[in-house]
Amino acid sequence: MPPVASPLPRLKADMRVQAWLRRAASLGLMATVARKGEQESGTVMLKLNRHALGCDVFSPVTTPDGTAAWMSAFPKGPAKEKDADAYLQRQAGYDPDLWVVEIEDPKGLFALDAPVMKD
């Protein structure tokens, strides 16, 4: 039986975070690391703060066919900021390696780089 090819190496978490910060800055948006996780392999969640419109929180997932996608923590629509923060705090309790990047985007300029999975 031939050896199984290993998947492509995954980009380190701290590099993914820096990429999101640069991407937000290129749109003129404020972005910050709200929680720093493990540099090599931590999961990076995005909190899009739309101010009066509420907050969306997204986590990266892989679809059954192996493509990248995002999953919304609030699939029915944006949540109040306190609810988004409480959700992220719970996730950090489950995963101490978790990173959180918060992007302030009141005009809805920021777009994710992959589709959002539907229910």
Backbone as ProteinMPNN parsed JSONL, in Angstrom:
{"seq_chain_A": "MPPVASPLPRLKADMRVQAWLRRAASLGLMATVARKGEQESGTVMLKLNRHALGCDVFSPVTTPDGTAAWMSAFPKGPAKEKDADAYLQRQAGYDPDLWVVEIEDPKGLFALDAPVMKD", "coords_chain_A": {"N_chain_A": [[0.85, -1.171, 0.0], [0.675, 2.195, -0.928], [2.307, 5.047, 0.601], [0.376, 7.43, 2.442], [-0.255, 10.627, 1.311], [0.713, 13.51, 3.06], [-1.329, 16.204, 4.315], [-1.258, 19.622, 3.146], [0.889, 21.859, 4.932], [-0.419, 23.619, 7.705], [-1.095, 27.062, 8.119], [0.488, 28.964, 10.636], [-1.093, 29.991, 13.674], [-0.561, 32.596, 14.721], [0.35, 33.873, 12.445], [-1.909, 33.789, 10.81], [-3.542, 35.477, 12.3], [-2.143, 37.924, 12.085], [-2.498, 38.328, 9.352], [-5.296, 38.723, 9.194], [-5.508, 41.096, 10.665], [-4.052, 42.854, 9.022], [-5.604, 42.751, 6.734], [-8.02, 43.882, 7.597], [-7.079, 46.451, 8.237], [-6.393, 47.323, 5.692], [-8.829, 47.966, 4.698], [-9.427, 50.145, 6.101], [-10.372, 49.692, 8.631], [-10.668, 49.32, 12.186], [-8.951, 46.926, 14.048], [-8.28, 44.402, 16.431], [-6.381, 42.23, 18.583], [-8.217, 40.486, 20.601], [-7.984, 38.334, 22.23], [-5.252, 36.385, 22.922], [-3.943, 33.4, 21.743], [-2.494, 30.109, 21.46], [0.507, 30.176, 19.689], [1.287, 28.513, 17.533], [-0.777, 26.57, 16.825], [-3.328, 27.427, 17.561], [-6.887, 28.011, 17.39], [-8.453, 30.485, 15.392], [-10.832, 32.804, 15.969], [-13.26, 35.062, 14.644], [-14.594, 38.165, 15.513], [-16.971, 40.247, 14.443], [-17.72, 43.42, 14.903], [-20.412, 45.277, 14.55], [-21.368, 47.496, 15.666], [-24.162, 49.411, 16.311], [-25.705, 47.612, 14.922], [-25.12, 45.158, 15.971], [-23.169, 42.164, 16.804], [-21.291, 39.751, 14.99], [-20.026, 36.477, 15.219], [-17.557, 34.317, 14.154], [-16.302, 31.062, 13.438], [-13.657, 29.049, 12.131], [-14.236, 26.313, 9.938], [-14.207, 23.038, 8.434], [-15.669, 21.819, 5.558], [-17.669, 18.877, 4.701], [-16.639, 18.063, 2.229], [-14.054, 18.878, 2.375], [-13.343, 21.529, 1.974], [-12.619, 24.915, 3.002], [-14.556, 26.814, 5.317], [-16.796, 28.987, 7.124], [-18.386, 29.117, 10.32], [-21.186, 30.442, 11.829], [-21.662, 31.791, 15.049], [-24.037, 32.829, 15.739], [-26.458, 32.129, 14.014], [-28.988, 33.15, 13.432], [-28.738, 35.805, 13.161], [-27.031, 38.951, 13.909], [-25.739, 39.419, 17.257], [-26.161, 40.922, 20.523], [-23.442, 42.823, 21.839], [-22.574, 42.056, 24.414], [-23.541, 39.448, 24.56], [-22.121, 38.224, 22.5], [-19.524, 38.49, 23.508], [-19.779, 36.935, 25.833], [-20.219, 34.416, 24.698], [-17.733, 34.022, 23.389], [-16.086, 33.977, 25.626], [-16.936, 31.628, 26.868], [-16.124, 29.785, 24.888], [-13.364, 30.107, 25.062], [-12.984, 28.969, 27.522], [-13.317, 26.298, 26.909], [-11.306, 25.928, 25.071], [-8.21, 26.707, 25.619], [-6.249, 27.599, 23.888], [-7.297, 29.349, 22.111], [-7.621, 32.08, 19.84], [-8.87, 35.408, 19.489], [-9.953, 37.673, 17.183], [-11.004, 40.901, 16.919], [-12.941, 42.906, 14.896], [-13.853, 46.105, 14.089], [-16.563, 47.144, 12.406], [-18.694, 49.052, 11.397], [-19.953, 49.771, 9.006], [-20.187, 47.513, 7.479], [-18.142, 46.618, 5.731], [-16.264, 44.566, 5.708], [-15.505, 41.363, 4.442], [-15.773, 37.863, 4.649], [-13.345, 35.272, 3.869], [-14.207, 32.879, 2.93], [-17.127, 30.81, 2.361], [-20.054, 31.009, 4.521], [-21.246, 28.428, 6.488], [-24.463, 27.019, 6.173], [-27.358, 26.235, 8.168]], "CA_chain_A": [[0.0, 0.0, 0.0], [1.528, 3.389, -0.989], [2.12, 5.948, 1.737], [-0.641, 8.469, 2.295], [0.349, 11.963, 1.252], [0.27, 14.36, 4.157], [-1.945, 17.439, 3.828], [-0.388, 20.791, 3.157], [1.05, 22.383, 6.275], [-1.346, 24.672, 8.077], [-0.479, 28.324, 8.493], [0.503, 29.154, 12.083], [-2.168, 30.857, 14.161], [-0.15, 33.998, 14.827], [0.441, 34.414, 11.085], [-3.287, 34.019, 10.367], [-4.007, 36.665, 13.013], [-1.532, 39.092, 11.449], [-3.137, 38.504, 8.046], [-6.619, 39.328, 9.414], [-5.298, 42.481, 11.084], [-3.665, 43.62, 7.84], [-6.753, 42.818, 5.827], [-8.935, 44.884, 8.15], [-6.429, 47.76, 8.091], [-6.432, 47.716, 4.282], [-10.174, 48.496, 4.474], [-9.592, 51.293, 6.988], [-11.108, 49.254, 9.822], [-9.914, 49.036, 13.402], [-8.963, 45.511, 14.422], [-7.4, 44.144, 17.562], [-6.352, 40.878, 19.124], [-8.949, 40.534, 21.859], [-7.487, 37.213, 23.031], [-4.102, 35.74, 22.294], [-3.885, 31.975, 22.016], [-1.258, 29.385, 21.17], [1.058, 30.73, 18.448], [1.412, 27.549, 16.439], [-1.944, 25.822, 16.366], [-4.594, 27.885, 18.131], [-7.98, 28.368, 16.495], [-8.667, 31.927, 15.321], [-12.232, 33.187, 15.769], [-13.439, 36.459, 14.279], [-15.765, 38.886, 16.033], [-17.228, 41.44, 13.641], [-18.538, 44.336, 15.689], [-21.111, 46.191, 13.639], [-21.867, 48.548, 16.571], [-25.606, 49.416, 16.545], [-26.309, 46.444, 14.261], [-24.772, 43.956, 16.729], [-21.901, 41.479, 16.54], [-21.252, 38.404, 14.432], [-18.842, 35.717, 15.631], [-17.34, 33.222, 13.212], [-15.193, 30.14, 13.676], [-13.322, 28.32, 10.907], [-14.606, 24.898, 9.882], [-13.953, 22.357, 7.172], [-16.884, 21.166, 5.09], [-17.473, 17.445, 4.45], [-15.818, 17.815, 1.033], [-12.685, 19.29, 2.653], [-13.079, 22.943, 1.715], [-12.713, 25.814, 4.152], [-15.792, 27.584, 5.462], [-16.983, 29.601, 8.434], [-19.635, 28.803, 11.007], [-21.617, 31.571, 12.645], [-22.138, 31.474, 16.402], [-25.392, 33.369, 15.827], [-26.972, 31.979, 12.648], [-30.235, 33.893, 13.22], [-28.419, 37.21, 12.965], [-26.101, 39.513, 14.884], [-26.106, 39.388, 18.675], [-25.678, 42.043, 21.324], [-22.021, 42.646, 22.111], [-22.368, 41.298, 25.659], [-23.79, 38.039, 24.258], [-20.979, 37.764, 21.701], [-18.388, 38.361, 24.423], [-20.033, 35.787, 26.71], [-19.982, 33.231, 23.872], [-16.291, 33.872, 23.205], [-15.517, 33.604, 26.922], [-17.219, 30.185, 27.038], [-15.263, 29.048, 23.961], [-12.009, 30.146, 25.624], [-12.974, 27.997, 28.611], [-13.172, 24.974, 26.299], [-10.08, 25.892, 24.278], [-7.304, 27.748, 26.103], [-5.368, 28.024, 22.797], [-8.124, 30.167, 21.226], [-7.373, 33.484, 19.521], [-10.044, 36.161, 19.059], [-9.669, 38.926, 16.495], [-12.209, 41.729, 16.842], [-12.893, 43.892, 13.823], [-14.937, 47.076, 14.181], [-16.999, 47.307, 11.022], [-20.079, 49.541, 11.439], [-20.516, 49.93, 7.658], [-20.28, 46.216, 6.816], [-17.168, 46.543, 4.635], [-15.425, 43.379, 5.798], [-16.089, 40.128, 3.916], [-14.997, 36.664, 4.97], [-12.627, 34.71, 2.736], [-14.824, 31.592, 2.572], [-18.557, 30.88, 2.636], [-20.573, 30.677, 5.844], [-22.092, 27.226, 6.42], [-25.876, 27.184, 6.526], [-27.882, 25.185, 9.064]], "C_chain_A": [[0.901, 1.241, 0.0], [1.28, 4.282, 0.218], [1.091, 7.02, 1.419], [0.068, 9.819, 2.294], [-0.187, 12.807, 2.4], [-0.346, 15.63, 3.59], [-0.933, 18.579, 3.862], [-0.261, 21.319, 4.58], [0.095, 23.551, 6.505], [-0.578, 25.92, 8.48], [-0.579, 28.498, 10.005], [-0.547, 30.18, 12.484], [-1.748, 32.319, 14.21], [0.001, 34.645, 13.449], [-0.952, 34.679, 10.519], [-3.836, 35.285, 11.014], [-3.437, 37.923, 12.356], [-2.161, 39.367, 10.08], [-4.511, 39.155, 8.197], [-6.488, 40.788, 9.823], [-4.927, 43.364, 9.89], [-4.834, 43.796, 6.871], [-7.749, 43.863, 6.305], [-8.36, 46.292, 7.962], [-6.5, 48.242, 6.649], [-7.801, 48.288, 3.902], [-10.442, 49.734, 5.329], [-10.347, 50.964, 8.266], [-10.166, 49.043, 11.0], [-10.051, 47.548, 13.712], [-7.959, 45.317, 15.544], [-7.433, 42.663, 17.926], [-6.998, 40.958, 20.496], [-8.515, 39.413, 22.801], [-6.37, 36.542, 22.253], [-4.042, 34.283, 22.724], [-2.521, 31.393, 21.694], [-0.763, 29.782, 19.78], [1.058, 29.769, 17.275], [0.066, 27.047, 15.921], [-3.275, 26.264, 16.958], [-5.623, 28.183, 17.052], [-8.158, 29.882, 16.536], [-10.139, 32.183, 15.018], [-12.286, 34.678, 15.47], [-14.717, 36.998, 14.891], [-15.889, 40.151, 15.195], [-18.214, 42.304, 14.412], [-19.128, 45.378, 14.753], [-21.801, 47.316, 14.422], [-23.379, 48.437, 16.754], [-26.304, 48.199, 15.932], [-26.001, 45.136, 14.975], [-23.452, 43.35, 16.274], [-22.146, 40.11, 15.926], [-19.96, 37.757, 14.906], [-18.737, 34.506, 14.715], [-16.154, 32.372, 13.633], [-14.924, 29.373, 12.385], [-13.727, 26.844, 11.029], [-14.181, 24.337, 8.53], [-15.229, 21.628, 6.784], [-16.624, 19.677, 4.857], [-16.625, 17.151, 3.209], [-14.394, 18.35, 1.181], [-12.36, 20.75, 2.379], [-13.269, 23.771, 2.986], [-14.038, 26.562, 4.131], [-15.78, 28.219, 6.853], [-18.307, 29.15, 9.009], [-19.958, 29.989, 11.907], [-22.076, 31.08, 14.013], [-23.585, 31.897, 16.567], [-26.047, 33.32, 14.448], [-28.276, 32.738, 12.379], [-29.987, 35.384, 13.036], [-27.518, 37.725, 14.064], [-26.664, 39.522, 16.302], [-25.651, 40.683, 19.343], [-24.221, 41.764, 21.675], [-21.782, 41.84, 23.383], [-22.605, 39.805, 25.437], [-22.647, 37.443, 23.431], [-19.768, 37.546, 22.605], [-18.551, 37.166, 25.36], [-19.791, 34.485, 25.951], [-18.489, 32.975, 23.714], [-15.601, 33.465, 24.505], [-15.746, 32.112, 27.193], [-16.31, 29.35, 26.143], [-13.829, 28.998, 24.48], [-11.885, 29.193, 26.802], [-12.801, 26.574, 28.104], [-11.819, 24.82, 25.613], [-9.135, 27.004, 24.719], [-6.336, 28.27, 25.031], [-6.047, 29.0, 21.837], [-7.617, 31.6, 21.079], [-8.71, 34.121, 19.168], [-9.561, 37.466, 18.436], [-10.987, 39.676, 16.382], [-11.988, 42.812, 15.803], [-14.106, 44.799, 13.97], [-15.325, 47.482, 12.768], [-18.441, 47.807, 10.972], [-20.738, 49.669, 10.07], [-20.618, 48.615, 6.89], [-19.34, 46.065, 5.635], [-16.416, 45.221, 4.572], [-16.171, 42.146, 5.281], [-15.171, 38.966, 4.293], [-14.374, 36.09, 3.695], [-13.172, 33.359, 2.283], [-16.303, 31.685, 2.917], [-18.894, 30.543, 4.085], [-21.5, 29.474, 5.682], [-23.504, 27.555, 6.867], [-26.313, 26.025, 7.396], [-28.193, 23.911, 8.327]], "O_chain_A": [[1.8, 1.341, 0.835], [0.19, 4.283, 0.79], [0.957, 7.458, 0.276], [0.886, 10.109, 3.167], [-1.387, 12.817, 2.675], [0.049, 16.092, 2.52], [0.103, 18.499, 4.522], [-1.214, 21.234, 5.355], [-0.157, 24.357, 5.609], [0.474, 25.832, 9.114], [-1.622, 28.209, 10.593], [-0.849, 31.111, 11.737], [-2.503, 33.192, 13.782], [-0.203, 35.851, 13.312], [-1.161, 35.676, 9.828], [-4.514, 36.077, 10.359], [-4.171, 38.878, 12.101], [-2.333, 40.525, 9.7], [-4.861, 40.043, 7.418], [-7.27, 41.629, 9.38], [-5.424, 44.483, 9.76], [-5.016, 44.857, 6.275], [-8.264, 44.643, 5.504], [-9.078, 47.213, 7.574], [-6.651, 49.439, 6.403], [-7.924, 49.006, 2.91], [-11.534, 50.302, 5.292], [-10.9, 51.854, 8.911], [-9.016, 48.639, 10.83], [-11.145, 46.989, 13.641], [-6.925, 45.982, 15.597], [-8.386, 41.948, 17.616], [-6.387, 41.446, 21.447], [-8.66, 39.526, 24.019], [-6.525, 36.182, 21.086], [-4.085, 33.971, 23.914], [-1.519, 32.107, 21.661], [-1.52, 29.734, 18.81], [0.849, 30.183, 16.135], [-0.198, 27.093, 14.719], [-4.259, 25.532, 16.861], [-5.272, 28.563, 15.935], [-8.03, 30.494, 17.597], [-10.634, 31.827, 13.949], [-11.474, 35.457, 15.969], [-15.778, 36.38, 14.804], [-15.017, 41.02, 15.233], [-19.388, 41.96, 14.552], [-18.423, 46.245, 14.236], [-22.693, 47.993, 13.911], [-23.842, 47.442, 17.313], [-27.379, 47.807, 16.385], [-26.564, 44.101, 14.622], [-22.72, 43.933, 15.474], [-23.085, 39.404, 16.295], [-18.922, 38.414, 14.985], [-19.703, 33.768, 14.525], [-15.142, 32.879, 14.117], [-15.851, 29.08, 11.63], [-13.578, 26.225, 12.082], [-13.843, 25.081, 7.609], [-15.803, 20.9, 7.594], [-15.467, 19.258, 4.819], [-15.968, 16.112, 3.14], [-13.609, 18.289, 0.234], [-11.212, 21.166, 2.538], [-13.98, 23.376, 3.91], [-14.568, 26.895, 3.071], [-14.862, 28.002, 7.644], [-19.241, 28.837, 8.271], [-19.104, 30.474, 12.65], [-22.788, 30.082, 14.121], [-24.288, 31.383, 17.437], [-26.178, 34.349, 13.785], [-28.635, 32.949, 11.221], [-30.922, 36.143, 12.783], [-27.263, 37.023, 15.043], [-27.872, 39.618, 16.521], [-24.854, 41.438, 18.785], [-23.815, 40.608, 21.794], [-20.867, 41.016, 23.421], [-21.939, 38.979, 26.061], [-22.255, 36.295, 23.641], [-19.07, 36.54, 22.484], [-17.583, 36.464, 25.651], [-19.216, 33.548, 26.505], [-18.028, 31.846, 23.882], [-14.641, 32.695, 24.486], [-14.855, 31.422, 27.689], [-15.783, 28.325, 26.577], [-13.155, 27.975, 24.357], [-10.804, 28.663, 27.058], [-12.208, 25.737, 28.785], [-11.253, 23.728, 25.572], [-9.249, 28.132, 24.24], [-5.67, 29.283, 25.249], [-5.437, 29.43, 20.858], [-7.236, 32.245, 22.055], [-9.587, 33.46, 18.613], [-8.86, 38.255, 19.069], [-11.961, 39.167, 15.827], [-10.991, 43.534, 15.826], [-15.244, 44.332, 13.976], [-14.537, 48.078, 12.033], [-19.328, 47.067, 10.548], [-21.966, 49.675, 9.982], [-21.092, 48.607, 5.754], [-19.701, 45.446, 4.635], [-15.981, 44.802, 3.499], [-17.326, 41.915, 5.64], [-13.947, 39.086, 4.255], [-14.819, 36.385, 2.586], [-12.644, 32.762, 1.344], [-16.698, 32.556, 3.693], [-18.123, 29.881, 4.781], [-22.414, 29.486, 4.858], [-23.704, 28.291, 7.834], [-25.707, 24.954, 7.365], [-28.639, 22.939, 8.936]]}, "name": "protein", "num_of_chains": 1, "seq": "MPPVASPLPRLKADMRVQAWLRRAASLGLMATVARKGEQESGTVMLKLNRHALGCDVFSPVTTPDGTAAWMSAFPKGPAKEKDADAYLQRQAGYDPDLWVVEIEDPKGLFALDAPVMKD"}
